Structure formats: structure tokens, C-alpha cells
Amino acid sequence: MSLRDLKRARTRRALVDAATELFEQQGYDRTTVADIAAAAEIGTRTFFSYFASKEELLFPESDTRVRAVTDAIASRTPDEGPGEVLLRALGAVPQGGDDMVGPLAALRLRLIRTVPAVRGRALQIQLDAQQEIARRLAEAYPDRLDRVEAAALTGAFVGAVTGALQALLDGSDRPATPADLHAAVRAATDTALGPWRRHLDQEPSARP
């Protein structure tokens, strides 16, 4: 990282931390962009060079996770099938940190359930991610996946990850750890992608 990139990363992190604290203290609707910018010690106009809205602060790593999956598809080996490459992508997807298992993750889940604007943004992010991953899969495996199959496989993958995270945050009386998340996501994706792997990861000529 250059010094400029490091400074931007720190400011971005300060904004996310400030928003998390303010949303908890005074509620999502009562917190303004100006409040968040002031808490992070930047100007309101500068805020918008980092995030398009206060909803975006709740999903700071969504682009990074999608990019990790599409990079894994692009770097596939000749012997990797579609299901295998998605499971390998999990190793490159950031799964630790506050965004996934800390206070921000728990706050985001609560706000998705109670604030229509946050729920709408979450659904849009998930839909955009599924469409992008499905498109890349269909392009990478034209002899194994049509558009419908690529969309269905991606839906199973994304749904398993989302469901595992929700269950983990809901079903424990102690804070989840990155190790907890890794185990839950791996178990969920193994279950969801198992039938797909058996069907799609064989050679096209061997498929019925």
C-alpha cells in the first residue's frame, strides 16, 4: 500500500467504526451522514468519496468478497469443476474481522430485519453478486453450465454462505469467531453444493 492508500483505508475504517457506534447509540434513522463524518473527523462532502450513502457503511467488504470469488473462477485449473472452484474461493474470501463476525455483523443483521432501506440494499447487493458470479461461471464453463444452471449453482452457494452467517449470529450466546464462521460456512456450502459437485464436476461426456 502507498501512503495515500493507507490513509484512505484508515479513514474508511474510521467511518465504519463511527457509524457502527452511532447506529447503536442513537439508532439508524436518527444518525445522519453529517454525524458520521464529524465522528470520523472528516467533512460531509469527503464522506461521499468513500461511501455513496450511510447504508453502504454496513456492507464495507461486499465488493472484496465478490472479487475474491470471480478471481478464483478466473484462475481455475483445467481439472477444477464449477463446484470445486467455488469451494476453493472460500479460502480467498475474507471471513474474519468485524464485518463478518463482530459487532458490525450483528448490527447489520438486526438492521436488515428492521430497516427497509438497509434490507433493500442487502438484497440488491446479494442479487448483484449472484448475477456477476453466475455470469463468470457460465463463461468459464460453457460446456458444463448454461445460464440457468450457473444461476442455480450460484444461488445455492450464496444462499449457503448467507444462511450459515445468519444462523451463527442468531444461535449463539457468545460472540462468534472467525474459526466458527469458517466451520459454519464450510459445512453449509459442502451440504448445498454436494449434489451439484456430483453432477457438474464430472466430465461433460460422462453426464447423462
C-alpha positions as CSV (number, residue, x, y, z in Angstrom):
1,M,0.0,0.0,0.0
2,S,1.1,3.5,-0.8
3,L,0.9,6.1,1.9
4,R,-2.1,7.6,0.2
5,D,-3.9,4.2,0.0
6,L,-3.0,3.6,3.7
7,K,-4.5,6.9,4.7
8,R,-7.7,6.2,2.7
9,A,-8.0,2.8,4.3
10,R,-7.7,4.3,7.8
11,T,-10.3,6.9,7.0
12,R,-12.7,4.3,5.6
13,R,-12.2,2.2,8.7
14,A,-12.8,5.2,10.9
15,L,-16.1,5.9,9.1
16,V,-17.3,2.3,9.5
17,D,-16.4,2.3,13.2
18,A,-18.1,5.7,13.8
19,A,-21.2,4.6,12.0
20,T,-21.4,1.3,14.0
21,E,-21.1,3.2,17.3
22,L,-23.6,5.9,16.3
23,F,-26.2,3.4,14.9
24,E,-26.0,1.5,18.2
25,Q,-26.2,4.7,20.4
26,Q,-28.8,6.8,18.7
27,G,-30.5,4.5,16.1
28,Y,-30.1,4.1,12.4
29,D,-32.7,6.6,11.3
30,R,-31.6,9.3,13.7
31,T,-28.0,9.1,12.6
32,T,-27.1,11.4,9.7
33,V,-24.2,11.3,7.3
34,A,-23.0,14.6,8.9
35,D,-23.0,12.9,12.3
36,I,-20.8,10.0,11.0
37,A,-18.4,12.4,9.1
38,A,-18.0,14.5,12.2
39,A,-17.3,11.5,14.4
40,A,-14.6,10.3,11.9
41,E,-13.2,13.9,11.8
42,I,-13.8,14.5,8.1
43,G,-16.1,16.8,6.2
44,T,-19.5,15.7,5.0
45,R,-18.5,16.2,1.3
46,T,-15.5,14.0,1.9
47,F,-17.7,11.2,3.2
48,F,-19.1,10.7,-0.3
49,S,-15.7,10.0,-1.7
50,Y,-15.7,6.8,0.4
51,F,-19.4,5.7,0.6
52,A,-22.4,6.6,-1.5
53,S,-24.8,6.5,1.5
54,K,-25.0,5.5,5.1
55,E,-26.4,2.1,4.0
56,E,-23.2,1.4,2.2
57,L,-21.3,1.6,5.6
58,L,-23.0,-1.6,6.7
59,F,-21.5,-3.5,3.8
60,P,-17.9,-2.3,3.5
61,E,-16.4,-5.6,2.2
62,S,-19.1,-6.8,-0.2
63,D,-17.1,-5.9,-3.3
64,T,-14.0,-7.6,-1.9
65,R,-15.8,-10.9,-1.4
66,V,-17.3,-10.9,-4.8
67,R,-13.9,-10.1,-6.4
68,A,-12.3,-13.0,-4.5
69,V,-14.8,-15.4,-6.0
70,T,-14.5,-14.1,-9.5
71,D,-10.7,-14.2,-9.2
72,A,-10.9,-17.8,-8.2
73,I,-13.0,-18.6,-11.2
74,A,-10.6,-16.8,-13.5
75,S,-7.6,-18.7,-12.0
76,R,-9.3,-22.1,-12.2
77,T,-7.2,-25.1,-13.1
78,P,-8.1,-27.4,-16.0
79,D,-9.2,-30.2,-13.6
80,E,-11.4,-28.0,-11.4
81,G,-15.1,-28.2,-11.9
82,P,-17.6,-25.4,-11.1
83,G,-18.5,-26.6,-7.6
84,E,-14.8,-27.2,-6.8
85,V,-13.8,-23.7,-7.8
86,L,-16.5,-22.1,-5.7
87,L,-15.4,-24.1,-2.7
88,R,-11.8,-23.1,-3.3
89,A,-12.9,-19.5,-3.5
90,L,-14.0,-19.7,0.1
91,G,-10.3,-19.8,1.2
92,A,-9.7,-16.5,-0.5
93,V,-12.8,-14.7,0.7
94,P,-12.2,-12.6,3.8
95,Q,-14.1,-14.3,6.6
96,G,-12.7,-12.7,9.7
97,G,-13.0,-9.3,11.2
98,D,-15.8,-7.1,12.4
99,D,-17.5,-7.1,9.0
100,M,-18.4,-10.8,9.3
101,V,-18.4,-11.9,13.0
102,G,-18.0,-8.7,15.1
103,P,-20.4,-6.0,16.3
104,L,-20.9,-4.7,12.8
105,A,-22.1,-8.1,11.5
106,A,-24.6,-8.4,14.4
107,L,-25.8,-4.8,13.9
108,R,-26.2,-5.3,10.1
109,L,-28.3,-8.4,10.6
110,R,-30.6,-6.6,13.1
111,L,-31.0,-3.6,10.8
112,I,-31.7,-5.8,7.8
113,R,-34.7,-7.1,9.7
114,T,-36.0,-3.8,11.0
115,V,-35.0,-1.0,8.5
116,P,-36.5,-1.3,4.9
117,A,-33.7,0.8,3.3
118,V,-31.0,-1.5,4.8
119,R,-32.9,-4.6,3.8
120,G,-33.4,-3.3,0.3
121,R,-29.7,-2.6,0.0
122,A,-28.7,-6.0,1.3
123,L,-31.0,-7.7,-1.2
124,Q,-29.6,-5.6,-4.1
125,I,-26.0,-6.4,-3.1
126,Q,-26.8,-10.1,-2.9
127,L,-28.6,-10.0,-6.3
128,D,-25.8,-8.1,-8.0
129,A,-23.2,-10.6,-6.5
130,Q,-25.2,-13.6,-7.7
131,Q,-25.6,-12.2,-11.2
132,E,-21.9,-11.4,-11.5
133,I,-20.7,-14.8,-10.2
134,A,-23.2,-16.7,-12.3
135,R,-22.1,-14.8,-15.5
136,R,-18.5,-15.6,-14.8
137,L,-19.3,-19.3,-14.1
138,A,-21.3,-19.6,-17.3
139,E,-18.4,-18.0,-19.3
140,A,-15.8,-20.2,-17.6
141,Y,-17.7,-23.5,-18.1
142,P,-19.7,-23.2,-21.3
143,D,-19.6,-27.0,-21.9
144,R,-20.9,-27.7,-18.3
145,L,-23.3,-24.9,-17.4
146,D,-26.0,-23.0,-19.2
147,R,-27.2,-19.7,-17.8
148,V,-30.0,-21.3,-15.7
149,E,-27.6,-23.9,-14.2
150,A,-25.0,-21.2,-13.5
151,A,-27.6,-19.1,-11.7
152,A,-28.9,-22.0,-9.7
153,L,-25.4,-23.1,-8.7
154,T,-24.5,-19.6,-7.6
155,G,-27.8,-19.2,-5.7
156,A,-27.0,-22.4,-3.8
157,F,-23.5,-21.1,-3.0
158,V,-24.5,-17.6,-1.9
159,G,-27.6,-18.9,0.0
160,A,-25.4,-21.3,1.9
161,V,-23.0,-18.7,3.0
162,T,-25.7,-16.2,3.9
163,G,-27.7,-18.8,5.8
164,A,-24.7,-20.0,7.7
165,L,-23.8,-16.5,8.8
166,Q,-27.4,-15.7,9.9
167,A,-27.6,-19.0,11.9
168,L,-24.2,-18.4,13.5
169,L,-25.1,-14.8,14.6
170,D,-28.6,-15.9,15.8
171,G,-27.9,-19.1,17.5
172,S,-25.1,-18.5,19.9
173,D,-24.9,-16.8,23.3
174,R,-21.3,-15.9,22.8
175,P,-19.5,-13.8,20.1
176,A,-18.7,-15.8,17.0
177,T,-15.1,-16.1,16.0
178,P,-13.5,-16.3,12.5
179,A,-13.0,-20.1,13.2
180,D,-16.7,-20.5,14.0
181,L,-17.6,-18.7,10.8
182,H,-15.2,-20.8,8.6
183,A,-16.5,-24.0,10.0
184,A,-20.2,-23.0,9.6
185,V,-19.7,-21.7,6.1
186,R,-17.7,-24.8,5.0
187,A,-20.4,-27.1,6.4
188,A,-23.2,-25.2,4.7
189,T,-21.5,-25.0,1.3
190,D,-20.5,-28.6,1.4
191,T,-24.1,-29.5,2.0
192,A,-25.6,-27.1,-0.6
193,L,-23.0,-27.8,-3.3
194,G,-22.7,-31.6,-2.8
195,P,-25.3,-32.6,-5.3
196,W,-24.0,-30.0,-7.8
197,R,-20.5,-31.3,-7.5
198,R,-21.5,-34.9,-8.2
199,H,-23.5,-33.7,-11.2
200,L,-21.3,-31.0,-12.7
201,D,-17.8,-31.7,-11.7
202,Q,-17.7,-34.9,-13.9
203,E,-16.6,-34.7,-17.5
204,P,-19.3,-33.4,-19.8
205,S,-19.2,-36.7,-21.8
206,A,-20.0,-38.6,-18.6
207,R,-23.1,-36.6,-17.8
208,P,-26.5,-38.1,-18.6
